[in-house]
Structure formats: structure tokens, C-alpha cells
Amino acid sequence: MKYVLFYELAADGLAKVAEQLPGHQRRMATFHAAGTLLMAGPYGAPPVGALAIFTTREAAEEFVKEDPFVVHGVVSTYTIQDWAEALAS
């Protein structure tokens, strides 16, 4: 089982991305180095949100607690969904 974190971009979120991106990237790097964040990235063109795949629900929940994108309103809402991986390499 994996856990997918979905972010929805706030109406004024794109204007805030540049300022909050370095802290967000540091947080992603920390969780990735720990092995709990497998992959992440925006979706839509232009972006309307982002998703990240975690190895545990606890890691996903811990990530959002202090993610600058959440803390500073880049995203309007987020959800964490269980994901039953059907095909793995």
C-alpha cells in the first residue's frame, strides 16, 4: 500500500510558488532521502495541483504539517488517499 497526497492550487497560489519553492524542495528532499517520499510533481498545464506518493500515511501527514506550500497558502486544500499499487517495476 502507498499513500497519495493531492494538492489543489489556491486561486493565488502560482503567485506564491517562487517564494515558497526553496523550502518546499528542501522538505521534499528530506523525506525522499529518508525513503518515505517516492515521487512528486505538479499536474495540469498550467498547473492546477500536485501529487506526491509516500510509503506511509504517517509520512504524508507529517509532510503537510510544515510544508511551506500548505503553511503559506500556495495550496487551498489537500487530501491523502490510500493507493493499492497494481503494477510496480
PDB file of N, CA, C and O in Angstrom:
ATOM      1  N   MET A   1       0.850  -1.181   0.000  1.00  0.00           N
ATOM      2  CA  MET A   1       0.000   0.000   0.000  1.00  0.00           C
ATOM      3  C   MET A   1       0.891   1.238   0.000  1.00  0.00           C
ATOM      4  O   MET A   1       1.895   1.305   0.710  1.00  0.00           O
ATOM      5  N   LYS A   2       0.505   2.200  -0.802  1.00  0.00           N
ATOM      6  CA  LYS A   2       1.158   3.513  -0.830  1.00  0.00           C
ATOM      7  C   LYS A   2       0.090   4.555  -0.504  1.00  0.00           C
ATOM      8  O   LYS A   2      -1.094   4.235  -0.400  1.00  0.00           O
ATOM      9  N   TYR A   3       0.522   5.794  -0.346  1.00  0.00           N
ATOM     10  CA  TYR A   3      -0.381   6.881   0.038  1.00  0.00           C
ATOM     11  C   TYR A   3      -0.103   8.077  -0.853  1.00  0.00           C
ATOM     12  O   TYR A   3       1.030   8.549  -0.947  1.00  0.00           O
ATOM     13  N   VAL A   4      -1.157   8.562  -1.509  1.00  0.00           N
ATOM     14  CA  VAL A   4      -1.019   9.661  -2.458  1.00  0.00           C
ATOM     15  C   VAL A   4      -1.560  10.934  -1.823  1.00  0.00           C
ATOM     16  O   VAL A   4      -2.705  10.994  -1.375  1.00  0.00           O
ATOM     17  N   LEU A   5      -0.713  11.938  -1.799  1.00  0.00           N
ATOM     18  CA  LEU A   5      -1.077  13.268  -1.314  1.00  0.00           C
ATOM     19  C   LEU A   5      -1.445  14.104  -2.529  1.00  0.00           C
ATOM     20  O   LEU A   5      -0.634  14.267  -3.441  1.00  0.00           O
ATOM     21  N   PHE A   6      -2.662  14.634  -2.548  1.00  0.00           N
ATOM     22  CA  PHE A   6      -3.120  15.511  -3.627  1.00  0.00           C
ATOM     23  C   PHE A   6      -3.214  16.937  -3.095  1.00  0.00           C
ATOM     24  O   PHE A   6      -3.826  17.181  -2.055  1.00  0.00           O
ATOM     25  N   TYR A   7      -2.613  17.861  -3.806  1.00  0.00           N
ATOM     26  CA  TYR A   7      -2.713  19.283  -3.502  1.00  0.00           C
ATOM     27  C   TYR A   7      -3.558  19.952  -4.571  1.00  0.00           C
ATOM     28  O   TYR A   7      -3.420  19.644  -5.755  1.00  0.00           O
ATOM     29  N   GLU A   8      -4.436  20.869  -4.165  1.00  0.00           N
ATOM     30  CA  GLU A   8      -5.140  21.744  -5.105  1.00  0.00           C
ATOM     31  C   GLU A   8      -4.544  23.133  -4.961  1.00  0.00           C
ATOM     32  O   GLU A   8      -4.455  23.661  -3.853  1.00  0.00           O
ATOM     33  N   LEU A   9      -4.146  23.714  -6.051  1.00  0.00           N
ATOM     34  CA  LEU A   9      -3.542  25.038  -6.057  1.00  0.00           C
ATOM     35  C   LEU A   9      -4.573  26.090  -5.653  1.00  0.00           C
ATOM     36  O   LEU A   9      -5.703  26.073  -6.141  1.00  0.00           O
ATOM     37  N   ALA A  10      -4.190  26.993  -4.773  1.00  0.00           N
ATOM     38  CA  ALA A  10      -5.057  28.107  -4.382  1.00  0.00           C
ATOM     39  C   ALA A  10      -5.207  29.061  -5.568  1.00  0.00           C
ATOM     40  O   ALA A  10      -4.371  29.075  -6.472  1.00  0.00           O
ATOM     41  N   ALA A  11      -6.268  29.847  -5.558  1.00  0.00           N
ATOM     42  CA  ALA A  11      -6.533  30.789  -6.653  1.00  0.00           C
ATOM     43  C   ALA A  11      -5.339  31.704  -6.904  1.00  0.00           C
ATOM     44  O   ALA A  11      -5.038  32.026  -8.053  1.00  0.00           O
ATOM     45  N   ASP A  12      -4.659  32.125  -5.842  1.00  0.00           N
ATOM     46  CA  ASP A  12      -3.482  32.984  -5.984  1.00  0.00           C
ATOM     47  C   ASP A  12      -2.189  32.215  -5.723  1.00  0.00           C
ATOM     48  O   ASP A  12      -1.146  32.816  -5.467  1.00  0.00           O
ATOM     49  N   GLY A  13      -2.260  30.884  -5.789  1.00  0.00           N
ATOM     50  CA  GLY A  13      -1.124  30.037  -5.460  1.00  0.00           C
ATOM     51  C   GLY A  13       0.093  30.203  -6.350  1.00  0.00           C
ATOM     52  O   GLY A  13       1.223  30.202  -5.863  1.00  0.00           O
ATOM     53  N   LEU A  14      -0.127  30.346  -7.657  1.00  0.00           N
ATOM     54  CA  LEU A  14       1.018  30.490  -8.571  1.00  0.00           C
ATOM     55  C   LEU A  14       1.862  31.706  -8.221  1.00  0.00           C
ATOM     56  O   LEU A  14       3.081  31.684  -8.392  1.00  0.00           O
ATOM     57  N   ALA A  15       1.234  32.752  -7.739  1.00  0.00           N
ATOM     58  CA  ALA A  15       1.964  33.968  -7.370  1.00  0.00           C
ATOM     59  C   ALA A  15       2.853  33.734  -6.146  1.00  0.00           C
ATOM     60  O   ALA A  15       3.809  34.477  -5.924  1.00  0.00           O
ATOM     61  N   LYS A  16       2.547  32.714  -5.357  1.00  0.00           N
ATOM     62  CA  LYS A  16       3.296  32.434  -4.129  1.00  0.00           C
ATOM     63  C   LYS A  16       4.352  31.340  -4.296  1.00  0.00           C
ATOM     64  O   LYS A  16       5.196  31.154  -3.420  1.00  0.00           O
ATOM     65  N   VAL A  17       4.307  30.623  -5.408  1.00  0.00           N
ATOM     66  CA  VAL A  17       5.193  29.471  -5.593  1.00  0.00           C
ATOM     67  C   VAL A  17       6.659  29.855  -5.504  1.00  0.00           C
ATOM     68  O   VAL A  17       7.406  29.224  -4.756  1.00  0.00           O
ATOM     69  N   ALA A  18       7.096  30.865  -6.238  1.00  0.00           N
ATOM     70  CA  ALA A  18       8.522  31.204  -6.294  1.00  0.00           C
ATOM     71  C   ALA A  18       9.108  31.452  -4.903  1.00  0.00           C
ATOM     72  O   ALA A  18      10.216  31.004  -4.606  1.00  0.00           O
ATOM     73  N   GLU A  19       8.382  32.151  -4.069  1.00  0.00           N
ATOM     74  CA  GLU A  19       8.877  32.472  -2.731  1.00  0.00           C
ATOM     75  C   GLU A  19       8.944  31.238  -1.828  1.00  0.00           C
ATOM     76  O   GLU A  19       9.847  31.126  -0.999  1.00  0.00           O
ATOM     77  N   GLN A  20       8.000  30.319  -1.984  1.00  0.00           N
ATOM     78  CA  GLN A  20       7.915  29.149  -1.099  1.00  0.00           C
ATOM     79  C   GLN A  20       8.596  27.898  -1.647  1.00  0.00           C
ATOM     80  O   GLN A  20       8.768  26.922  -0.917  1.00  0.00           O
ATOM     81  N   LEU A  21       8.984  27.913  -2.923  1.00  0.00           N
ATOM     82  CA  LEU A  21       9.551  26.726  -3.562  1.00  0.00           C
ATOM     83  C   LEU A  21      10.833  26.220  -2.904  1.00  0.00           C
ATOM     84  O   LEU A  21      10.957  25.010  -2.717  1.00  0.00           O
ATOM     85  N   PRO A  22      11.797  27.074  -2.542  1.00  0.00           N
ATOM     86  CA  PRO A  22      13.013  26.522  -1.923  1.00  0.00           C
ATOM     87  C   PRO A  22      12.742  25.716  -0.652  1.00  0.00           C
ATOM     88  O   PRO A  22      13.315  24.641  -0.473  1.00  0.00           O
ATOM     89  N   GLY A  23      11.894  26.209   0.214  1.00  0.00           N
ATOM     90  CA  GLY A  23      11.559  25.475   1.435  1.00  0.00           C
ATOM     91  C   GLY A  23      10.799  24.193   1.141  1.00  0.00           C
ATOM     92  O   GLY A  23      11.026  23.166   1.780  1.00  0.00           O
ATOM     93  N   HIS A  24       9.904  24.255   0.180  1.00  0.00           N
ATOM     94  CA  HIS A  24       9.140  23.076  -0.240  1.00  0.00           C
ATOM     95  C   HIS A  24      10.091  22.014  -0.796  1.00  0.00           C
ATOM     96  O   HIS A  24       9.958  20.833  -0.475  1.00  0.00           O
ATOM     97  N   GLN A  25      11.045  22.429  -1.624  1.00  0.00           N
ATOM     98  CA  GLN A  25      12.002  21.487  -2.207  1.00  0.00           C
ATOM     99  C   GLN A  25      12.907  20.875  -1.140  1.00  0.00           C
ATOM    100  O   GLN A  25      13.237  19.691  -1.218  1.00  0.00           O
ATOM    101  N   ARG A  26      13.310  21.662  -0.149  1.00  0.00           N
ATOM    102  CA  ARG A  26      14.126  21.112   0.943  1.00  0.00           C
ATOM    103  C   ARG A  26      13.345  20.052   1.707  1.00  0.00           C
ATOM    104  O   ARG A  26      13.887  19.010   2.074  1.00  0.00           O
ATOM    105  N   ARG A  27      12.074  20.328   1.940  1.00  0.00           N
ATOM    106  CA  ARG A  27      11.239  19.367   2.664  1.00  0.00           C
ATOM    107  C   ARG A  27      11.082  18.088   1.852  1.00  0.00           C
ATOM    108  O   ARG A  27      11.176  16.991   2.403  1.00  0.00           O
ATOM    109  N   MET A  28      10.844  18.214   0.556  1.00  0.00           N
ATOM    110  CA  MET A  28      10.750  17.027  -0.289  1.00  0.00           C
ATOM    111  C   MET A  28      12.052  16.236  -0.262  1.00  0.00           C
ATOM    112  O   MET A  28      12.029  15.010  -0.163  1.00  0.00           O
ATOM    113  N   ALA A  29      13.176  16.921  -0.349  1.00  0.00           N
ATOM    114  CA  ALA A  29      14.474  16.243  -0.349  1.00  0.00           C
ATOM    115  C   ALA A  29      14.706  15.473   0.954  1.00  0.00           C
ATOM    116  O   ALA A  29      15.255  14.372   0.934  1.00  0.00           O
ATOM    117  N   THR A  30      14.295  16.041   2.068  1.00  0.00           N
ATOM    118  CA  THR A  30      14.445  15.375   3.363  1.00  0.00           C
ATOM    119  C   THR A  30      13.637  14.083   3.412  1.00  0.00           C
ATOM    120  O   THR A  30      14.144  13.044   3.835  1.00  0.00           O
ATOM    121  N   PHE A  31      12.384  14.149   2.979  1.00  0.00           N
ATOM    122  CA  PHE A  31      11.528  12.961   3.006  1.00  0.00           C
ATOM    123  C   PHE A  31      11.975  11.931   1.967  1.00  0.00           C
ATOM    124  O   PHE A  31      11.879  10.726   2.201  1.00  0.00           O
ATOM    125  N   HIS A  32      12.463  12.408   0.820  1.00  0.00           N
ATOM    126  CA  HIS A  32      12.958  11.489  -0.203  1.00  0.00           C
ATOM    127  C   HIS A  32      14.212  10.768   0.294  1.00  0.00           C
ATOM    128  O   HIS A  32      14.348   9.559   0.110  1.00  0.00           O
ATOM    129  N   ALA A  33      15.117  11.500   0.918  1.00  0.00           N
ATOM    130  CA  ALA A  33      16.347  10.897   1.455  1.00  0.00           C
ATOM    131  C   ALA A  33      16.029   9.863   2.534  1.00  0.00           C
ATOM    132  O   ALA A  33      16.753   8.877   2.681  1.00  0.00           O
ATOM    133  N   ALA A  34      14.959  10.081   3.283  1.00  0.00           N
ATOM    134  CA  ALA A  34      14.543   9.131   4.314  1.00  0.00           C
ATOM    135  C   ALA A  34      13.844   7.906   3.712  1.00  0.00           C
ATOM    136  O   ALA A  34      13.593   6.923   4.410  1.00  0.00           O
ATOM    137  N   GLY A  35      13.533   7.972   2.417  1.00  0.00           N
ATOM    138  CA  GLY A  35      12.889   6.850   1.744  1.00  0.00           C
ATOM    139  C   GLY A  35      11.381   6.813   1.869  1.00  0.00           C
ATOM    140  O   GLY A  35      10.759   5.826   1.476  1.00  0.00           O
ATOM    141  N   THR A  36      10.773   7.867   2.407  1.00  0.00           N
ATOM    142  CA  THR A  36       9.321   7.870   2.595  1.00  0.00           C
ATOM    143  C   THR A  36       8.559   8.614   1.497  1.00  0.00           C
ATOM    144  O   THR A  36       7.351   8.426   1.354  1.00  0.00           O
ATOM    145  N   LEU A  37       9.243   9.450   0.726  1.00  0.00           N
ATOM    146  CA  LEU A  37       8.640  10.136  -0.420  1.00  0.00           C
ATOM    147  C   LEU A  37       9.241   9.525  -1.677  1.00  0.00           C
ATOM    148  O   LEU A  37      10.443   9.634  -1.917  1.00  0.00           O
ATOM    149  N   LEU A  38       8.398   8.880  -2.477  1.00  0.00           N
ATOM    150  CA  LEU A  38       8.887   8.175  -3.657  1.00  0.00           C
ATOM    151  C   LEU A  38       8.955   9.048  -4.892  1.00  0.00           C
ATOM    152  O   LEU A  38       9.912   8.961  -5.662  1.00  0.00           O
ATOM    153  N   MET A  39       7.951   9.889  -5.091  1.00  0.00           N
ATOM    154  CA  MET A  39       7.929  10.792  -6.240  1.00  0.00           C
ATOM    155  C   MET A  39       6.888  11.875  -6.005  1.00  0.00           C
ATOM    156  O   MET A  39       5.964  11.710  -5.208  1.00  0.00           O
ATOM    157  N   ALA A  40       7.055  12.982  -6.711  1.00  0.00           N
ATOM    158  CA  ALA A  40       6.137  14.110  -6.547  1.00  0.00           C
ATOM    159  C   ALA A  40       6.230  15.019  -7.759  1.00  0.00           C
ATOM    160  O   ALA A  40       7.237  15.035  -8.467  1.00  0.00           O
ATOM    161  N   GLY A  41       5.163  15.776  -7.986  1.00  0.00           N
ATOM    162  CA  GLY A  41       5.197  16.752  -9.059  1.00  0.00           C
ATOM    163  C   GLY A  41       3.841  17.355  -9.327  1.00  0.00           C
ATOM    164  O   GLY A  41       2.815  16.840  -8.882  1.00  0.00           O
ATOM    165  N   PRO A  42       3.846  18.469 -10.072  1.00  0.00           N
ATOM    166  CA  PRO A  42       2.591  19.152 -10.418  1.00  0.00           C
ATOM    167  C   PRO A  42       1.868  18.420 -11.540  1.00  0.00           C
ATOM    168  O   PRO A  42       2.461  17.618 -12.262  1.00  0.00           O
ATOM    169  N   TYR A  43       0.577  18.709 -11.674  1.00  0.00           N
ATOM    170  CA  TYR A  43      -0.192  18.215 -12.812  1.00  0.00           C
ATOM    171  C   TYR A  43      -1.028  19.352 -13.374  1.00  0.00           C
ATOM    172  O   TYR A  43      -1.374  20.310 -12.681  1.00  0.00           O
ATOM    173  N   GLY A  44      -1.343  19.209 -14.671  1.00  0.00           N
ATOM    174  CA  GLY A  44      -2.091  20.241 -15.386  1.00  0.00           C
ATOM    175  C   GLY A  44      -1.142  21.197 -16.075  1.00  0.00           C
ATOM    176  O   GLY A  44       0.013  21.353 -15.680  1.00  0.00           O
ATOM    177  N   ALA A  45      -1.658  21.835 -17.118  1.00  0.00           N
ATOM    178  CA  ALA A  45      -0.866  22.815 -17.856  1.00  0.00           C
ATOM    179  C   ALA A  45      -1.770  23.983 -18.206  1.00  0.00           C
ATOM    180  O   ALA A  45      -2.567  23.877 -19.139  1.00  0.00           O
ATOM    181  N   PRO A  46      -1.672  25.086 -17.492  1.00  0.00           N
ATOM    182  CA  PRO A  46      -0.769  25.354 -16.378  1.00  0.00           C
ATOM    183  C   PRO A  46      -1.155  24.515 -15.155  1.00  0.00           C
ATOM    184  O   PRO A  46      -2.264  23.984 -15.096  1.00  0.00           O
ATOM    185  N   PRO A  47      -0.245  24.393 -14.179  1.00  0.00           N
ATOM    186  CA  PRO A  47      -0.518  23.551 -13.020  1.00  0.00           C
ATOM    187  C   PRO A  47      -1.795  23.956 -12.277  1.00  0.00           C
ATOM    188  O   PRO A  47      -2.071  25.139 -12.073  1.00  0.00           O
ATOM    189  N   VAL A  48      -2.562  22.939 -11.881  1.00  0.00           N
ATOM    190  CA  VAL A  48      -3.752  23.145 -11.064  1.00  0.00           C
ATOM    191  C   VAL A  48      -3.614  22.441  -9.718  1.00  0.00           C
ATOM    192  O   VAL A  48      -4.436  22.618  -8.818  1.00  0.00           O
ATOM    193  N   GLY A  49      -2.570  21.649  -9.604  1.00  0.00           N
ATOM    194  CA  GLY A  49      -2.329  20.911  -8.371  1.00  0.00           C
ATOM    195  C   GLY A  49      -1.063  20.104  -8.482  1.00  0.00           C
ATOM    196  O   GLY A  49      -0.307  20.216  -9.447  1.00  0.00           O
ATOM    197  N   ALA A  50      -0.849  19.285  -7.468  1.00  0.00           N
ATOM    198  CA  ALA A  50       0.323  18.423  -7.438  1.00  0.00           C
ATOM    199  C   ALA A  50      -0.030  17.155  -6.686  1.00  0.00           C
ATOM    200  O   ALA A  50      -1.018  17.100  -5.954  1.00  0.00           O
ATOM    201  N   LEU A  51       0.796  16.138  -6.879  1.00  0.00           N
ATOM    202  CA  LEU A  51       0.620  14.918  -6.111  1.00  0.00           C
ATOM    203  C   LEU A  51       1.975  14.405  -5.687  1.00  0.00           C
ATOM    204  O   LEU A  51       2.997  14.704  -6.304  1.00  0.00           O
ATOM    205  N   ALA A  52       1.963  13.625  -4.620  1.00  0.00           N
ATOM    206  CA  ALA A  52       3.176  13.010  -4.100  1.00  0.00           C
ATOM    207  C   ALA A  52       2.804  11.629  -3.590  1.00  0.00           C
ATOM    208  O   ALA A  52       1.722  11.432  -3.039  1.00  0.00           O
ATOM    209  N   ILE A  53       3.704  10.678  -3.775  1.00  0.00           N
ATOM    210  CA  ILE A  53       3.458   9.310  -3.339  1.00  0.00           C
ATOM    211  C   ILE A  53       4.392   8.987  -2.176  1.00  0.00           C
ATOM    212  O   ILE A  53       5.612   9.107  -2.286  1.00  0.00           O
ATOM    213  N   PHE A  54       3.796   8.579  -1.071  1.00  0.00           N
ATOM    214  CA  PHE A  54       4.518   8.268   0.163  1.00  0.00           C
ATOM    215  C   PHE A  54       4.394   6.787   0.497  1.00  0.00           C
ATOM    216  O   PHE A  54       3.463   6.111   0.058  1.00  0.00           O
ATOM    217  N   THR A  55       5.341   6.298   1.277  1.00  0.00           N
ATOM    218  CA  THR A  55       5.327   4.898   1.684  1.00  0.00           C
ATOM    219  C   THR A  55       4.406   4.650   2.874  1.00  0.00           C
ATOM    220  O   THR A  55       3.958   3.523   3.083  1.00  0.00           O
ATOM    221  N   THR A  56       4.119   5.692   3.658  1.00  0.00           N
ATOM    222  CA  THR A  56       3.221   5.549   4.805  1.00  0.00           C
ATOM    223  C   THR A  56       2.299   6.761   4.901  1.00  0.00           C
ATOM    224  O   THR A  56       2.648   7.860   4.471  1.00  0.00           O
ATOM    225  N   ARG A  57       1.131   6.542   5.465  1.00  0.00           N
ATOM    226  CA  ARG A  57       0.201   7.658   5.704  1.00  0.00           C
ATOM    227  C   ARG A  57       0.824   8.648   6.685  1.00  0.00           C
ATOM    228  O   ARG A  57       0.680   9.861   6.538  1.00  0.00           O
ATOM    229  N   GLU A  58       1.520   8.111   7.689  1.00  0.00           N
ATOM    230  CA  GLU A  58       2.149   8.976   8.691  1.00  0.00           C
ATOM    231  C   GLU A  58       3.152   9.929   8.056  1.00  0.00           C
ATOM    232  O   GLU A  58       3.221  11.096   8.442  1.00  0.00           O
ATOM    233  N   ALA A  59       3.921   9.456   7.099  1.00  0.00           N
ATOM    234  CA  ALA A  59       4.887  10.321   6.413  1.00  0.00           C
ATOM    235  C   ALA A  59       4.170  11.418   5.634  1.00  0.00           C
ATOM    236  O   ALA A  59       4.594  12.574   5.657  1.00  0.00           O
ATOM    237  N   ALA A  60       3.090  11.065   4.949  1.00  0.00           N
ATOM    238  CA  ALA A  60       2.328  12.064   4.195  1.00  0.00           C
ATOM    239  C   ALA A  60       1.753  13.116   5.131  1.00  0.00           C
ATOM    240  O   ALA A  60       1.810  14.311   4.841  1.00  0.00           O
ATOM    241  N   GLU A  61       1.197  12.668   6.256  1.00  0.00           N
ATOM    242  CA  GLU A  61       0.625  13.603   7.228  1.00  0.00           C
ATOM    243  C   GLU A  61       1.698  14.502   7.837  1.00  0.00           C
ATOM    244  O   GLU A  61       1.476  15.697   8.028  1.00  0.00           O
ATOM    245  N   GLU A  62       2.849  13.931   8.137  1.00  0.00           N
ATOM    246  CA  GLU A  62       3.959  14.719   8.698  1.00  0.00           C
ATOM    247  C   GLU A  62       4.461  15.738   7.679  1.00  0.00           C
ATOM    248  O   GLU A  62       4.781  16.872   8.036  1.00  0.00           O
ATOM    249  N   PHE A  63       4.529  15.336   6.413  1.00  0.00           N
ATOM    250  CA  PHE A  63       4.990  16.229   5.353  1.00  0.00           C
ATOM    251  C   PHE A  63       4.140  17.495   5.288  1.00  0.00           C
ATOM    252  O   PHE A  63       4.677  18.602   5.257  1.00  0.00           O
ATOM    253  N   VAL A  64       2.824  17.338   5.268  1.00  0.00           N
ATOM    254  CA  VAL A  64       1.954  18.503   5.091  1.00  0.00           C
ATOM    255  C   VAL A  64       1.950  19.434   6.299  1.00  0.00           C
ATOM    256  O   VAL A  64       1.673  20.625   6.154  1.00  0.00           O
ATOM    257  N   LYS A  65       2.251  18.914   7.484  1.00  0.00           N
ATOM    258  CA  LYS A  65       2.205  19.739   8.699  1.00  0.00           C
ATOM    259  C   LYS A  65       3.053  21.001   8.591  1.00  0.00           C
ATOM    260  O   LYS A  65       2.651  22.067   9.056  1.00  0.00           O
ATOM    261  N   GLU A  66       4.231  20.877   7.974  1.00  0.00           N
ATOM    262  CA  GLU A  66       5.136  22.022   7.910  1.00  0.00           C
ATOM    263  C   GLU A  66       5.581  22.350   6.488  1.00  0.00           C
ATOM    264  O   GLU A  66       6.562  23.069   6.296  1.00  0.00           O
ATOM    265  N   ASP A  67       4.873  21.834   5.498  1.00  0.00           N
ATOM    266  CA  ASP A  67       5.212  22.160   4.111  1.00  0.00           C
ATOM    267  C   ASP A  67       4.900  23.629   3.857  1.00  0.00           C
ATOM    268  O   ASP A  67       3.766  24.056   4.075  1.00  0.00           O
ATOM    269  N   PRO A  68       5.879  24.417   3.401  1.00  0.00           N
ATOM    270  CA  PRO A  68       5.628  25.835   3.113  1.00  0.00           C
ATOM    271  C   PRO A  68       4.465  26.060   2.146  1.00  0.00           C
ATOM    272  O   PRO A  68       3.790  27.085   2.232  1.00  0.00           O
ATOM    273  N   PHE A  69       4.220  25.131   1.237  1.00  0.00           N
ATOM    274  CA  PHE A  69       3.097  25.297   0.316  1.00  0.00           C
ATOM    275  C   PHE A  69       1.762  25.271   1.064  1.00  0.00           C
ATOM    276  O   PHE A  69       0.821  25.955   0.662  1.00  0.00           O
ATOM    277  N   VAL A  70       1.669  24.508   2.125  1.00  0.00           N
ATOM    278  CA  VAL A  70       0.450  24.451   2.937  1.00  0.00           C
ATOM    279  C   VAL A  70       0.416  25.627   3.904  1.00  0.00           C
ATOM    280  O   VAL A  70      -0.581  26.343   3.993  1.00  0.00           O
ATOM    281  N   VAL A  71       1.514  25.819   4.625  1.00  0.00           N
ATOM    282  CA  VAL A  71       1.595  26.852   5.660  1.00  0.00           C
ATOM    283  C   VAL A  71       1.345  28.244   5.090  1.00  0.00           C
ATOM    284  O   VAL A  71       0.722  29.078   5.748  1.00  0.00           O
ATOM    285  N   HIS A  72       1.826  28.507   3.868  1.00  0.00           N
ATOM    286  CA  HIS A  72       1.742  29.858   3.287  1.00  0.00           C
ATOM    287  C   HIS A  72       0.709  29.989   2.167  1.00  0.00           C
ATOM    288  O   HIS A  72       0.747  30.948   1.396  1.00  0.00           O
ATOM    289  N   GLY A  73      -0.213  29.028   2.078  1.00  0.00           N
ATOM    290  CA  GLY A  73      -1.363  29.184   1.194  1.00  0.00           C
ATOM    291  C   GLY A  73      -1.123  29.008  -0.291  1.00  0.00           C
ATOM    292  O   GLY A  73      -1.911  29.507  -1.095  1.00  0.00           O
ATOM    293  N   VAL A  74      -0.068  28.319  -0.686  1.00  0.00           N
ATOM    294  CA  VAL A  74       0.106  28.014  -2.109  1.00  0.00           C
ATOM    295  C   VAL A  74      -0.979  27.041  -2.550  1.00  0.00           C
ATOM    296  O   VAL A  74      -1.494  27.130  -3.664  1.00  0.00           O
ATOM    297  N   VAL A  75      -1.320  26.111  -1.662  1.00  0.00           N
ATOM    298  CA  VAL A  75      -2.399  25.168  -1.947  1.00  0.00           C
ATOM    299  C   VAL A  75      -3.623  25.534  -1.114  1.00  0.00           C
ATOM    300  O   VAL A  75      -3.508  26.027   0.008  1.00  0.00           O
ATOM    301  N   SER A  76      -4.790  25.283  -1.686  1.00  0.00           N
ATOM    302  CA  SER A  76      -6.032  25.598  -0.967  1.00  0.00           C
ATOM    303  C   SER A  76      -6.490  24.426  -0.120  1.00  0.00           C
ATOM    304  O   SER A  76      -6.976  24.616   0.995  1.00  0.00           O
ATOM    305  N   THR A  77      -6.340  23.223  -0.636  1.00  0.00           N
ATOM    306  CA  THR A  77      -6.741  22.024   0.087  1.00  0.00           C
ATOM    307  C   THR A  77      -5.810  20.875  -0.261  1.00  0.00           C
ATOM    308  O   THR A  77      -5.102  20.903  -1.268  1.00  0.00           O
ATOM    309  N   TYR A  78      -5.829  19.874   0.590  1.00  0.00           N
ATOM    310  CA  TYR A  78      -5.096  18.648   0.291  1.00  0.00           C
ATOM    311  C   TYR A  78      -5.883  17.456   0.804  1.00  0.00           C
ATOM    312  O   TYR A  78      -6.691  17.571   1.726  1.00  0.00           O
ATOM    313  N   THR A  79      -5.633  16.312   0.191  1.00  0.00           N
ATOM    314  CA  THR A  79      -6.206  15.049   0.651  1.00  0.00           C
ATOM    315  C   THR A  79      -5.125  13.982   0.573  1.00  0.00           C
ATOM    316  O   THR A  79      -4.196  14.076  -0.229  1.00  0.00           O
ATOM    317  N   ILE A  80      -5.260  12.979   1.407  1.00  0.00           N
ATOM    318  CA  ILE A  80      -4.370  11.824   1.377  1.00  0.00           C
ATOM    319  C   ILE A  80      -5.242  10.604   1.115  1.00  0.00           C
ATOM    320  O   ILE A  80      -6.185  10.333   1.858  1.00  0.00           O
ATOM    321  N   GLN A  81      -4.918   9.872   0.055  1.00  0.00           N
ATOM    322  CA  GLN A  81      -5.705   8.697  -0.327  1.00  0.00           C
ATOM    323  C   GLN A  81      -4.838   7.451  -0.304  1.00  0.00           C
ATOM    324  O   GLN A  81      -3.674   7.489  -0.703  1.00  0.00           O
ATOM    325  N   ASP A  82      -5.416   6.331   0.171  1.00  0.00           N
ATOM    326  CA  ASP A  82      -4.753   5.039   0.059  1.00  0.00           C
ATOM    327  C   ASP A  82      -4.652   4.694  -1.414  1.00  0.00           C
ATOM    328  O   ASP A  82      -5.547   5.003  -2.200  1.00  0.00           O
ATOM    329  N   TRP A  83      -3.549   4.047  -1.782  1.00  0.00           N
ATOM    330  CA  TRP A  83      -3.371   3.645  -3.168  1.00  0.00           C
ATOM    331  C   TRP A  83      -2.848   2.219  -3.198  1.00  0.00           C
ATOM    332  O   TRP A  83      -1.754   1.940  -2.707  1.00  0.00           O
ATOM    333  N   ALA A  84      -3.622   1.332  -3.766  1.00  0.00           N
ATOM    334  CA  ALA A  84      -3.220  -0.057  -3.924  1.00  0.00           C
ATOM    335  C   ALA A  84      -2.471  -0.183  -5.242  1.00  0.00           C
ATOM    336  O   ALA A  84      -3.079  -0.305  -6.306  1.00  0.00           O
ATOM    337  N   GLU A  85      -1.191  -0.155  -5.165  1.00  0.00           N
ATOM    338  CA  GLU A  85      -0.314  -0.217  -6.337  1.00  0.00           C
ATOM    339  C   GLU A  85      -0.544  -1.533  -7.070  1.00  0.00           C
ATOM    340  O   GLU A  85      -0.403  -2.603  -6.479  1.00  0.00           O
ATOM    341  N   ALA A  86      -0.898  -1.464  -8.353  1.00  0.00           N
ATOM    342  CA  ALA A  86      -1.210  -2.664  -9.118  1.00  0.00           C
ATOM    343  C   ALA A  86      -0.057  -3.128  -9.999  1.00  0.00           C
ATOM    344  O   ALA A  86       0.028  -4.310 -10.334  1.00  0.00           O
ATOM    345  N   LEU A  87       0.822  -2.221 -10.376  1.00  0.00           N
ATOM    346  CA  LEU A  87       1.949  -2.573 -11.247  1.00  0.00           C
ATOM    347  C   LEU A  87       3.175  -1.851 -10.735  1.00  0.00           C
ATOM    348  O   LEU A  87       3.181  -0.624 -10.643  1.00  0.00           O
ATOM    349  N   ALA A  88       4.190  -2.582 -10.409  1.00  0.00           N
ATOM    350  CA  ALA A  88       5.428  -1.979  -9.907  1.00  0.00           C
ATOM    351  C   ALA A  88       6.588  -2.509 -10.721  1.00  0.00           C
ATOM    352  O   ALA A  88       6.546  -3.620 -11.249  1.00  0.00           O
ATOM    353  N   SER A  89       7.630  -1.688 -10.813  1.00  0.00           N
ATOM    354  CA  SER A  89       8.800  -2.139 -11.565  1.00  0.00           C
ATOM    355  C   SER A  89       9.712  -2.953 -10.684  1.00  0.00           C
ATOM    356  O   SER A  89      10.755  -3.422 -11.141  1.00  0.00           O
TER     357      SER A  89
END
